[in-house]
Amino acid sequence: MWVASLLLQSLLAGASLSSAYSASPEDVIERTASSYLGEHYVWGDAGENGFDCSSFVQSVFRQSGYSLPRTSREQVAYGAPVALENVRAGDLLFFTTHIGGHRITHVGIALSGNRMIHAAKGHHRVVISRWDSRYFLERWYAARRPV
């Protein structure tokens, strides 16, 4: 079923039939995540009226054919650890609220070019940010490769 969904998404996005079938998991996740740009941020919501950061990640991966836990604290235990210098598109990026914090409070999905897509409370919507900005690097917690 998700293959048919992927094919339809790819064709609607202007991809050829052959490229739709050969899309990597990272490409599928990036394309799916990007389709949510501008959606509303609603803390604790799982897609009814918007998303919080972890429900956004869970929804993107579910629509891409993968199952992830609901909260960022559960998601950080899923997949293989990734060093900061090895982050690639499709990886999960985890952050703390305070510099040097020890409690995960935010998660996003890495995109190409040191960018990430995330449901951002401060922006009140799904946005793309640079994860290598000073703000995010100071709050870096971990990265995981779930696929």
N, C-alpha and C positions, 0 to 999 in steps of 0.2 A: 504494500500500500504506500509506504513512504517513498518507494522508488517512483511510483506514478506521480506523487506529489512533487518530488524533486524535478522530474521531467517537465511537468506543467510549469513550475516556478521558473525553471531555466528557460523554457521556450517563451514564456511571458516576458522575461527579462531581456529577450532578444538573442539568446544563445541558439546555436544551431543544434539540430537533433544529435549529431555526433558528439559535440562538446557537452551536451547535457548528460549523456551517459558516461562520459569520462571525467566528470568533475570529481576532484578530490574531496574527502570529508571536510577539510579546512575550507575549501571554496564553498561547499554547501552551507556550512555553519556561517561563514562570513556573509553570504548572500541572504540567508534567512534572517540573520541578526539585523542586517541593514534595512530589511523591509519594515522593521519596527521603529525606525528613526522618527522622533517627534511624538511617539506615544507617551501618554501621561505617566508620571511617577505618582504612585499612591502607596505609602508605606503599609506593608502587610497584605497588599492585594496580590492576587495570583492571576490577573488578567481580566477580571470582570470589568473594572473601571480603569485599569492601568496596571502598572507593575511596580514592585520594589526591585532592588538590584538582583536578588537571588531568584525571584520568580521569573524575571526577565530571562536570566541565564537558563533556568530550567525549561522555560517555554521554547526558547530557541533550540536547545538540544533535543527536546522532545519532538519538535516539528522536523528536525533534521534526522530523526530516527534513533536517538540515544536517550537513555534514561538517566537522570541525575536526581539526587535528593533535593529537597525543597529549600533548605537554608544554607547560607554561605558557610556556616560552621560545619555543616554536614558535607557540603560540596568540597571543602578543602581536603577531605580525606579520600576523595575519589580521584583515581588516575595516578599517573607517575609524577613525582616531583620534577620541576624544571628550574634550572639555574637562570638567573636574571638575563645573562648574556645569551641564553639559548631559547628565549621566548619566541614563539612563532604564532602565526594566525591560528585561531581555534583554541589556544591555551586559555585557561581560566586564571585571572589575576586577582589576588586577594590583598586587601588593604586594611589598616586600622584607622580609627578616627584621629588619634593623637600621634604625634611624632614619637617613635619608639614604643608605641603601644603593643600590647600582647594579646589583644582581643580582636578578632576579625569582625569588621563592621561593614565591609563593602566588597563586592565582586564585580568584575567586568570580563568581557571576552576580548582577547587580543585580536587585532586586525593586522594586516601588513603595514609596514612603515612605522613601527613603534606607536601605533594608535590602538585604542580600545573603544569598544562600544559598551555602554552601560546605562542603566536607569539611574539617573543622578538626582538625588534629593534637592540639591542646591539649584538645579536647572528646571526641576519639576517635569522632566521628560527624559526620554531615551536620547542620548547624545553620543558624539564621538569626541574623545579627548586624547591627548598624548600621554601615554602611561610613563614615558621617560621624562616628564616635566618634574621640576623640583618638588612641587606639591605632592605628587603621587610617589615619587621615589623616597621621600622622607617618611611616607606612611606605608611603604612596601611591607608585605607580610610573607607572601609565597606565591608560587605559580604551580599549576598542575596541568598535565596533558591528559585529558580524559579520553581522547580518541587515538 
